Amino acid sequence: MSPDGTSSNSYDYIIVGTGIAGSALASRLSQRRPRRPRRPVLLINAGEESKDKPLVPQLLVALMLRGSELDWEYESTPQKHLGGRKVYEAAVKALGGGSVIDYGLWTRGDREDYETWVKKSGDSKWSYDGLLPYSEPQVWASASGGTPLGVGDAIKCRSKVERIIATNAYSMKGISIQTNTLVSRVVIEQQDDKKVATGVELANGKINNVQREVVVSAGALQTPPVLLLSCIGPRGDLARHGIPQKVESSKIAQSLFNHMNVKQFWKLRNPEIGAGVGSEKWDDLEYKGANPQDFIVCQSISKTGLEPALAADEDGVRDDHPFLNGLRCHVETFIQYPAVNKESPAPRPDGTHIQSVVLTVLPTSRASVRLKSWSPEDIPLIDSNSYATEADSHNMRKNLTKVQQVFLDTAAGQQMIVGETMTKELMALSSTSTDDEVDRRVQQTAQSIFHPAGTAALGYVVHADLKIIGVKGLRVCDASIFPAPVAAHPMAALYAIAEQTVELID
Ligand SMILES: Cc1cc2nc3c(=O)[nH]c(=O)nc-3n(C[C@H](O)[C@H](O)[C@H](O)COP(=O)(O)OP(=O)(O)OC[C@H]3O[C@@H](n4cnc5c(N)ncnc54)[C@H](O)[C@@H]3O)c2cc1C
């Protein structure tokens, strides 16, 4: 029986996944809204409640939750452009999804990024201004005004010294929640001439029926498996696993993109001043609940180098190419004050080091998520295909070189650091390193910063109202719907997408 007294099979809405988007959506849907009655909502999540776990509220220790029981700890397939390495991809299964272990950085991106969303969806509600009215609720607080270029404040999603988890930011009161429950598929039935979502099947075989609609919010890596197992997808991919096709959708799981980053650890010349986390002088409580960093640098890569790179990838490039249109933010850089990095050997956070992080934020490489088998328990095959394009490599080279210039060639950099601390297989970089040398470093060390998106994209897999094309009563609301990358950390956009989606649902 649910908290509002309805029986387990009489939910108006079932939401699969209680991550950032799913939590916000469920909360708003279950509240009485103007002109709309309150509706029974069932949330189903693979993981458990975790907001009260002692490690979760504080950032530095929350980073260590990667690879814990709260993380599926996915890995990509061996990556052709990263020397055959597999890349770790965090996939949080706790209630609250990514917000449980994320860094809490809060950026909106460039308004131009969202113009691509408008073009792909044919609907201005997905423009920067279209999403802005949904930026008022409690968790929105960004200073970014749609033109992120330059040095900006690193706004964090936190309250006082605690990180904000989605299921804390939004009230879960009155919502039925099934935790530790894996959904295997959405049940699709033929009714007259329509395919209709009538419920969801759990991995244990039980079925929950739905009266109005199912919303899949399982995240960009896990929404595709749920849809494919629901017999929605490209015929060939489904047939490979003996899954009959009910709905053709050739782009599901096909346009994955992600933000990749390269980190470097820099040894401080004067650690006694307390510039690094772990130093005895480091006692600023403010940094406990958020990412220990103060600013983000967003830069545009010059057309002179980027245009030929895009032309090489795209067999010629027009002057109105969106990435050449005005000063777009192609790369982001920030300095963090701890030296912690779970993916590769790094100095301990003892106050002696800081780290630089360089991200390519408008990647053109596209990738895929495929089923490993028909079993919902199996981890999907993630081919992140990172740095497959010359444009992505070019942007990363330019930005990494700039970081070497800042630290190694300027008086301020030399005053601040002694040099880079690195593992012995790496070759030292400098501002005069060749493209091959920089590429080698990228191959050896590039990692995901955990922003996968685009696997059930607006305009391709879902209509502008986020309903799956070809099915009645089935929507997607999570990072899968991004039709193109945004030069931002995705959380701010995701909360706004969820808030806007509530308005689209009767
Ligand atoms: C370590 C880390 C740091 C990050 N830092 C930042 C940052 O600083 N700023 C920022 O903006 N973004 C950050 N992100 C990214 C951000 O957290 C994600 O983009 C965001 O969580 C995606 O939200 P979502 O709603 O699409 O899905 P998620 O939040 O991933 O939620 C999906 C939910 O669905 C559930 N689920 C999945 N499959 C099933 C199934 N079959 N049945 C039932 N439940 C299922 C999962 O348990 C999960 O709770 C970070 C992510 C990570 C992992």
PDBQT file of the ligand as one rigid body, heavy atoms in Angstrom, charges set to zero:
ROOT
HETATM    1  C1  LIG A 601      31.306  11.429  -9.517  1.00  0.00    +0.000 C 
HETATM    2  C2  LIG A 601      30.386  12.352 -10.273  1.00  0.00    +0.000 A 
HETATM    3  C3  LIG A 601      30.602  13.723 -10.212  1.00  0.00    +0.000 A 
HETATM    4  C4  LIG A 601      29.740  14.590 -10.893  1.00  0.00    +0.000 A 
HETATM    5  N1  LIG A 601      29.880  15.935 -10.725  1.00  0.00    +0.000 NA
HETATM    6  C5  LIG A 601      28.980  16.790 -11.261  1.00  0.00    +0.000 A 
HETATM    7  C6  LIG A 601      29.026  18.186 -10.988  1.00  0.00    +0.000 A 
HETATM    8  O1  LIG A 601      29.878  18.671 -10.259  1.00  0.00    +0.000 OA
HETATM    9  N2  LIG A 601      28.083  18.977 -11.565  1.00  0.00    +0.000 N 
HETATM   10  C7  LIG A 601      27.103  18.489 -12.387  1.00  0.00    +0.000 A 
HETATM   11  O2  LIG A 601      26.304  19.272 -12.892  1.00  0.00    +0.000 OA
HETATM   12  N3  LIG A 601      27.042  17.164 -12.669  1.00  0.00    +0.000 NA
HETATM   13  C8  LIG A 601      27.937  16.303 -12.096  1.00  0.00    +0.000 A 
HETATM   14  N4  LIG A 601      27.853  14.960 -12.347  1.00  0.00    +0.000 N 
HETATM   15  C9  LIG A 601      26.885  14.501 -13.341  1.00  0.00    +0.000 C 
HETATM   16  C10 LIG A 601      25.459  14.386 -12.808  1.00  0.00    +0.000 C 
HETATM   17  O3  LIG A 601      25.460  13.791 -11.536  1.00  0.00    +0.000 OA
HETATM   18  C11 LIG A 601      24.643  13.540 -13.803  1.00  0.00    +0.000 C 
HETATM   19  O4  LIG A 601      24.649  14.209 -15.045  1.00  0.00    +0.000 OA
HETATM   20  C12 LIG A 601      23.220  13.345 -13.326  1.00  0.00    +0.000 C 
HETATM   21  O5  LIG A 601      23.171  12.623 -12.124  1.00  0.00    +0.000 OA
HETATM   22  C13 LIG A 601      22.386  12.621 -14.355  1.00  0.00    +0.000 C 
HETATM   23  O6  LIG A 601      21.063  12.672 -13.887  1.00  0.00    +0.000 OA
HETATM   24  P1  LIG A 601      19.930  11.728 -14.428  1.00  0.00    +0.000 P 
HETATM   25  O7  LIG A 601      18.659  12.174 -13.821  1.00  0.00    +0.000 OA
HETATM   26  O8  LIG A 601      20.050  11.665 -15.910  1.00  0.00    +0.000 OA
HETATM   27  O9  LIG A 601      20.312  10.253 -13.896  1.00  0.00    +0.000 OA
HETATM   28  P2  LIG A 601      20.983   9.780 -12.540  1.00  0.00    +0.000 P 
HETATM   29  O10 LIG A 601      21.141  10.889 -11.573  1.00  0.00    +0.000 OA
HETATM   30  O11 LIG A 601      22.183   8.997 -12.919  1.00  0.00    +0.000 OA
HETATM   31  O12 LIG A 601      19.897   8.787 -11.930  1.00  0.00    +0.000 OA
HETATM   32  C14 LIG A 601      19.507   7.591 -12.516  1.00  0.00    +0.000 C 
HETATM   33  C15 LIG A 601      18.845   6.749 -11.431  1.00  0.00    +0.000 C 
HETATM   34  O13 LIG A 601      18.172   5.663 -12.057  1.00  0.00    +0.000 OA
HETATM   35  C16 LIG A 601      18.366   4.484 -11.306  1.00  0.00    +0.000 C 
HETATM   36  N5  LIG A 601      18.251   3.353 -12.242  1.00  0.00    +0.000 N 
HETATM   37  C17 LIG A 601      19.033   3.111 -13.310  1.00  0.00    +0.000 A 
HETATM   38  N6  LIG A 601      18.611   2.006 -13.961  1.00  0.00    +0.000 NA
HETATM   39  C18 LIG A 601      17.537   1.560 -13.290  1.00  0.00    +0.000 A 
HETATM   40  C19 LIG A 601      16.659   0.460 -13.472  1.00  0.00    +0.000 A 
HETATM   41  N7  LIG A 601      16.785  -0.389 -14.498  1.00  0.00    +0.000 N 
HETATM   42  N8  LIG A 601      15.666   0.265 -12.557  1.00  0.00    +0.000 NA
HETATM   43  C20 LIG A 601      15.510   1.126 -11.517  1.00  0.00    +0.000 A 
HETATM   44  N9  LIG A 601      16.321   2.192 -11.303  1.00  0.00    +0.000 NA
HETATM   45  C21 LIG A 601      17.308   2.407 -12.186  1.00  0.00    +0.000 A 
HETATM   46  C22 LIG A 601      19.731   4.643 -10.673  1.00  0.00    +0.000 C 
HETATM   47  O14 LIG A 601      19.773   3.911  -9.470  1.00  0.00    +0.000 OA
HETATM   48  C23 LIG A 601      19.830   6.153 -10.442  1.00  0.00    +0.000 C 
HETATM   49  O15 LIG A 601      19.438   6.473  -9.133  1.00  0.00    +0.000 OA
HETATM   50  C24 LIG A 601      28.682  14.069 -11.679  1.00  0.00    +0.000 A 
HETATM   51  C25 LIG A 601      28.472  12.681 -11.745  1.00  0.00    +0.000 A 
HETATM   52  C26 LIG A 601      29.299  11.827 -11.037  1.00  0.00    +0.000 A 
HETATM   53  C27 LIG A 601      29.026  10.338 -11.098  1.00  0.00    +0.000 C 
ENDROOT
TORSDOF 0
